[in-house]
Every structure is written in structure tokens, then in C-alpha cells.
Amino acid sequence: MMPFGKKSTGSTKLTALLALTGVLAGAGCDPSAGQTADIEAAAGAAPAAEASASVQALMAERQAAIAQRGQDNLHKGADFLETNGTRDGVVTLPSGLQYEVLNAAEGARPAATATVTTHYHGTLIDGTVFDSSYERGEPASFPLNGVIPGWTQALQLMAVGAKWRLFIPPTLAYGAADKGSIPANSTLIFDVELLEIQAAH
């Protein structure tokens, strides 16, 4: 999922990740195919009233599981960031965003309203890859005011040609929203390479 948090941009060809539209809003999770099958099975095996109760019970159970996983992720992420912040080379900003400079560069830096072109690789703290422009073989372009806050903050500090590793707490990413490949309250890690600041039209 790409780091998009406000609105989608057609030029990126990115699916609902770093969802482009309304990605920071909402905390629900659509049932997966397996979950839908469970619900249909419950509905087909009982009269209408019973089926309705079964569906509600299943949905309540799943929402409770998502909420519990979110709390677990919140604690794991906080522990990770606390330890990570003690490593040499890791900078922690007042917002809680952490970064590590992989390749330094000097030069122009984008404003918050700029459109940038980047290559990036995104993982959860356990190493699970959820999105990567490198793997797709195509960089992504998007306005900095249309992505998650952690990206907006970090990219404004980067010069063209720089490559940083970002460690983004859930408050600067997708928060309590469960995005499927990005579970609720996930701390995210991105390797981000700033390739270009596009000229305003």
C-alpha cells in the first residue's frame, strides 16, 4: 500500500496503500473472501432471524480481533521505536518520526505542496513488505500534501538524490485503520529515495 493519505493521483498507478484516497480516515476493515464465506455459511444454515444474529456475532468477533491486534501493534511499535532511537545514526524528531540517512545529498528540498518523484520500499517492523516501487520497477510521483504525515515531514528535509530510511509511528501513518496488508496501529519502515521535485504547472 502506498503512503497516500488524502487523495489519489492517477500518475502513480499505485493501489490503495501508501491507499491514495482517504487513507488516513476510517478504521474499518472489509471482510476477506474467507470471512465472507463464513458469514454466508452462517446465513444459509439458519432461518433469517438466526442468520442475522449469527452474522452480527461474527462481525463483532472480527472487529474485536482487529481492535486487539491494533493494541498489540501499538505496544510493539512503541517498544521498537524506543530501542531504534538509541542506535547510532538514527534521528528522532519531536513528532516521533525517526530517520536514518543512507545516502546524503545537498540541494533543493521540496515544499509541503510540491509534487515529488520517489523510489521507495515499505515494510512492517517484522520485515513484511507491503509495497515497493523498486519491486514494481517504476518510481512514484505524488503531491506531498496528499500522503501520510510521516512522508510529508521527512521529504521536506530531504534533498534530491538523498536516500533515507524512515521509521514512522502509527500516529503519522494510518493510525487505527486496518488496511489489510497494513494492520491497525502499525509502525512502518520506508526506504525512500528522492529522485525529483517536479516543476509547478
C-alpha positions, 0 to 999 in steps of 0.5 A, a space after each residue: 500500500 502506498 503512503 497516500 493519505 488524502 487523495 489519489 493521483 492517477 500518475 502513480 498507478 499505485 493501489 490503495 496503500 501508501 491507499 491514495 484516497 482517504 487513507 488516513 480516515 476510517 478504521 474499518 476493515 472489509 471482510 476477506 473472501 474467507 470471512 465472507 464465506 463464513 458469514 454466508 455459511 452462517 446465513 444459509 444454515 439458519 432461518 433469517 432471524 438466526 442468520 442475522 444474529 449469527 452474522 452480527 456475532 461474527 462481525 463483532 468477533 472480527 472487529 474485536 480481533 482487529 481492535 486487539 491486534 491494533 493494541 498489540 501493534 501499538 505496544 510493539 511499535 512503541 517498544 521498537 521505536 524506543 530501542 531504534 532511537 538509541 542506535 547510532 545514526 538514527 534521528 528522532 524528531 519531536 513528532 516521533 518520526 525517526 530517520 536514518 540517512 543512507 545516502 546524503 545529498 545537498 540541494 533543493 528540498 521540496 515544499 509541503 505542496 510540491 509534487 515529488 518523484 520517489 523510489 521507495 520500499 515499505 515494510 512492517 517492523 517484522 520485515 513484511 513488505 507491503 509495497 515497493 516501487 523498486 519491486 514494481 520497477 517504476 518510481 512514484 510521483 505524488 503531491 506531498 500534501 496528499 500522503 501520510 504525515 510521516 512522508 510529508 515531514 521527512 521529504 521536506 528535509 530531504 534533498 534530491 538524490 538523498 536516500 533515507 530510511 524512515 521509521 514512522 509511528 502509527 500516529 503519522 501513518 494510518 493510525 487505527 485503520 486496518 488496511 489489510 496488508 497494513 494492520 491497525 496501529 502499525 509502525 512502518 519502515 520506508 526506504 525512500 529515495 528522492 529522485 525529483 521535485 517536479 516543476 509547478 504547472 
